[in-house]
Amino acid sequence: MPERDREPAEPPLGPPPGLSVHPVSGLPEFGPGDDLAAAVAAAAPWLADGDVLVVTSKVVSKVEGSLLRVAPGTDREAARQRAVDAETVRVVARRGPLKIVQTRHGWVVAAAGIDASNTAADTLVLLPEDADASARRLRARLADLCGVSVGVVISDTFGRPWRDGLTDVAVGAAGLPALIDLRGAVDPHGNRLETTQVAVVDELAAAADLVKGKLAGVPVAVVRGLSLVSPGSSTGDAGTRPLVRLGPGDLFPLGSRDVVAGRAPAGAITARAGQLDAVADAFRVAAAALPEFPVVLSYGQDTDGGIDVHLADAATLTTALNLGAVLGAVLVHLRAEGWATRWEPVGTPGASSLVGRLWLGDATR
C-alpha cells in the first residue's frame, strides 16, 4: 500500500509514562521512640524498588526526640526565640522578630527551622540532628522490612529570597544524588551548559508536598518513576551536603547589610572595594548589639568616594538613636582597623532612606 494511502496510527490511550506522586495515608501521630519505618511499611505495602520516600522533617524530629518542651506558664514565642538563638551560628538578616539565620547544620533558614505548628502547644520542633543520617537509617530499615531499595528524602518548608510563598526542600537524603550535574552537556541548539546543576532532591520534596499538604495530616509521600535510586547500601552517600552554598560561593555573606554597588563605574568599584568591605564589616559587628536595626550601604556619587548609609526601616526617633549608637561603634571599629573617617549626616532626616554619608581614608597619612 502506498505510504500516502495508509491510515494514520491510532493515538495512544492515556498519558505517556512519567512520574507519579502518592500520599501515604493512615499514619499515626508520632512521638519519641516510635518506629517510623514500621509504620510506613504497614501503611504502604506497595512500596517498590526505585521509589523515593519523602518524609516531613517534623515526623523525623518527633520520633528522634528533637523537641523542646515549653514549661507551663512560659511564653511560647519567647521560648522559641531562645531556641532560635541556641541553634544559630550566624545571623544573616533580621527585621523585627523575624531572623534569617545559618543553623549549625549549614542551612540558611527563617527561625533556624524551629516549628510551632502541627505539634502540641507545650512543644517546639527542632530540625533533625542529622537528617542525612536519619534518611540512611530509614532507608536501611525499609530494606529490611520490605525487601525494597528506595531513596529517602527528608523535607522541610523554607522561604525563598526575592519570592513570596513557601516550598518544601530537602534537608536530608539517602540513596540518590542531591544534584544532577549537567555542566558540559550540550543542548539541542548546540549550547554548552556552563553552570546547570539540578537540585533534584529539592524538586522531589516540593512535588511530594502537593499530596502531603500542610493541614491534611499526611507526612509521607512516595514519588514513583524516577530512575535515580542507587541499589544497595548508602555508605558514602553525600546526602544533602552538596546543596549547601556557603564560603566562597555565598554572594550574600552579610545578609541585608551587604554592600550594593550602585552608580560607581567598574574602576571605582575595584579601587574602593576595601573601603566598602571595611564599612560593611564594621556595621555588621556594631549592629549585632541592636538586632532590630538593619542598615543598607551603597556607593555615593561617582566622584566623591563617599559611602551612603540608608535605614532599611522608617526614620524615627528610635532609629535615629539606634543609628547614633551603632555609628559610634562603627567609627571606633574602623579607627582600630587603621581608617580615618568622616561622617556627614543628611540635612533633612526622614525625607528619604538616606541618613548620612561616610568617607574613609588612610589614618597613617
ChimeraX attribute file (.defattr): number of C-alpha atoms within 10 A of each C-alpha:
attribute: neighborCount
match mode: 1-to-1
recipient: residues
	/A:1	5
	/A:2	5
	/A:3	6
	/A:4	7
	/A:5	7
	/A:6	8
	/A:7	7
	/A:8	7
	/A:9	6
	/A:10	6
	/A:11	6
	/A:12	7
	/A:13	6
	/A:14	6
	/A:15	6
	/A:16	7
	/A:17	7
	/A:18	8
	/A:19	10
	/A:20	12
	/A:21	21
	/A:22	16
	/A:23	20
	/A:24	20
	/A:25	16
	/A:26	13
	/A:27	16
	/A:28	14
	/A:29	12
	/A:30	17
	/A:31	16
	/A:32	14
	/A:33	10
	/A:34	17
	/A:35	14
	/A:36	21
	/A:37	19
	/A:38	15
	/A:39	14
	/A:40	23
	/A:41	17
	/A:42	13
	/A:43	15
	/A:44	20
	/A:45	10
	/A:46	8
	/A:47	20
	/A:48	15
	/A:49	17
	/A:50	21
	/A:51	21
	/A:52	32
	/A:53	29
	/A:54	31
	/A:55	30
	/A:56	25
	/A:57	25
	/A:58	25
	/A:59	24
	/A:60	26
	/A:61	22
	/A:62	23
	/A:63	18
	/A:64	19
	/A:65	17
	/A:66	17
	/A:67	21
	/A:68	15
	/A:69	13
	/A:70	18
	/A:71	11
	/A:72	9
	/A:73	7
	/A:74	10
	/A:75	11
	/A:76	18
	/A:77	13
	/A:78	11
	/A:79	16
	/A:80	22
	/A:81	17
	/A:82	11
	/A:83	18
	/A:84	21
	/A:85	16
	/A:86	12
	/A:87	20
	/A:88	22
	/A:89	15
	/A:90	16
	/A:91	23
	/A:92	21
	/A:93	21
	/A:94	19
	/A:95	14
	/A:96	9
	/A:97	10
	/A:98	13
	/A:99	21
	/A:100	22
	/A:101	25
	/A:102	22
	/A:103	22
	/A:104	14
	/A:105	18
	/A:106	17
	/A:107	19
	/A:108	23
	/A:109	20
	/A:110	22
	/A:111	23
	/A:112	27
	/A:113	23
	/A:114	20
	/A:115	17
	/A:116	16
	/A:117	13
	/A:118	14
	/A:119	15
	/A:120	11
	/A:121	12
	/A:122	15
	/A:123	19
	/A:124	23
	/A:125	25
	/A:126	23
	/A:127	22
	/A:128	25
	/A:129	15
	/A:130	12
	/A:131	24
	/A:132	23
	/A:133	17
	/A:134	21
	/A:135	26
	/A:136	22
	/A:137	16
	/A:138	25
	/A:139	26
	/A:140	22
	/A:141	18
	/A:142	20
	/A:143	18
	/A:144	12
	/A:145	14
	/A:146	18
	/A:147	13
	/A:148	19
	/A:149	23
	/A:150	28
	/A:151	30
	/A:152	30
	/A:153	38
	/A:154	30
	/A:155	29
	/A:156	21
	/A:157	20
	/A:158	17
	/A:159	16
	/A:160	11
	/A:161	7
	/A:162	6
	/A:163	7
	/A:164	8
	/A:165	9
	/A:166	11
	/A:167	18
	/A:168	22
	/A:169	24
	/A:170	30
	/A:171	29
	/A:172	28
	/A:173	32
	/A:174	34
	/A:175	27
	/A:176	25
	/A:177	20
	/A:178	25
	/A:179	18
	/A:180	14
	/A:181	15
	/A:182	15
	/A:183	12
	/A:184	12
	/A:185	13
	/A:186	12
	/A:187	10
	/A:188	7
	/A:189	6
	/A:190	8
	/A:191	10
	/A:192	14
	/A:193	14
	/A:194	11
	/A:195	10
	/A:196	14
	/A:197	14
	/A:198	14
	/A:199	18
	/A:200	18
	/A:201	30
	/A:202	25
	/A:203	15
	/A:204	24
	/A:205	27
	/A:206	21
	/A:207	20
	/A:208	28
	/A:209	25
	/A:210	15
	/A:211	18
	/A:212	24
	/A:213	14
	/A:214	14
	/A:215	9
	/A:216	9
	/A:217	14
	/A:218	19
	/A:219	26
	/A:220	26
	/A:221	27
	/A:222	26
	/A:223	20
	/A:224	19
	/A:225	13
	/A:226	14
	/A:227	12
	/A:228	16
	/A:229	18
	/A:230	17
	/A:231	14
	/A:232	13
	/A:233	14
	/A:234	20
	/A:235	9
	/A:236	7
	/A:237	18
	/A:238	17
	/A:239	26
	/A:240	23
	/A:241	17
	/A:242	11
	/A:243	19
	/A:244	14
	/A:245	13
	/A:246	14
	/A:247	9
	/A:248	7
	/A:249	9
	/A:250	11
	/A:251	11
	/A:252	13
	/A:253	16
	/A:254	17
	/A:255	18
	/A:256	19
	/A:257	22
	/A:258	22
	/A:259	23
	/A:260	12
	/A:261	15
	/A:262	13
	/A:263	13
	/A:264	17
	/A:265	11
	/A:266	9
	/A:267	9
	/A:268	14
	/A:269	18
	/A:270	10
	/A:271	11
	/A:272	17
	/A:273	13
	/A:274	11
	/A:275	20
	/A:276	22
	/A:277	12
	/A:278	18
	/A:279	23
	/A:280	21
	/A:281	19
	/A:282	20
	/A:283	24
	/A:284	22
	/A:285	15
	/A:286	20
	/A:287	22
	/A:288	13
	/A:289	11
	/A:290	13
	/A:291	16
	/A:292	18
	/A:293	19
	/A:294	23
	/A:295	22
	/A:296	20
	/A:297	25
	/A:298	22
	/A:299	22
	/A:300	19
	/A:301	13
	/A:302	13
	/A:303	9
	/A:304	9
	/A:305	19
	/A:306	22
	/A:307	22
	/A:308	22
	/A:309	23
	/A:310	19
	/A:311	20
	/A:312	17
	/A:313	14
	/A:314	14
	/A:315	18
	/A:316	11
	/A:317	10
	/A:318	11
	/A:319	17
	/A:320	16
	/A:321	11
	/A:322	16
	/A:323	21
	/A:324	12
	/A:325	15
	/A:326	21
	/A:327	18
	/A:328	12
	/A:329	17
	/A:330	23
	/A:331	22
	/A:332	14
	/A:333	19
	/A:334	20
	/A:335	15
	/A:336	11
	/A:337	13
	/A:338	13
	/A:339	21
	/A:340	16
	/A:341	16
	/A:342	12
	/A:343	14
	/A:344	12
	/A:345	13
	/A:346	15
	/A:347	9
	/A:348	10
	/A:349	14
	/A:350	15
	/A:351	11
	/A:352	12
	/A:353	17
	/A:354	21
	/A:355	21
	/A:356	18
	/A:357	20
	/A:358	19
	/A:359	18
	/A:360	22
	/A:361	12
	/A:362	12
	/A:363	13
	/A:364	7
	/A:365	6
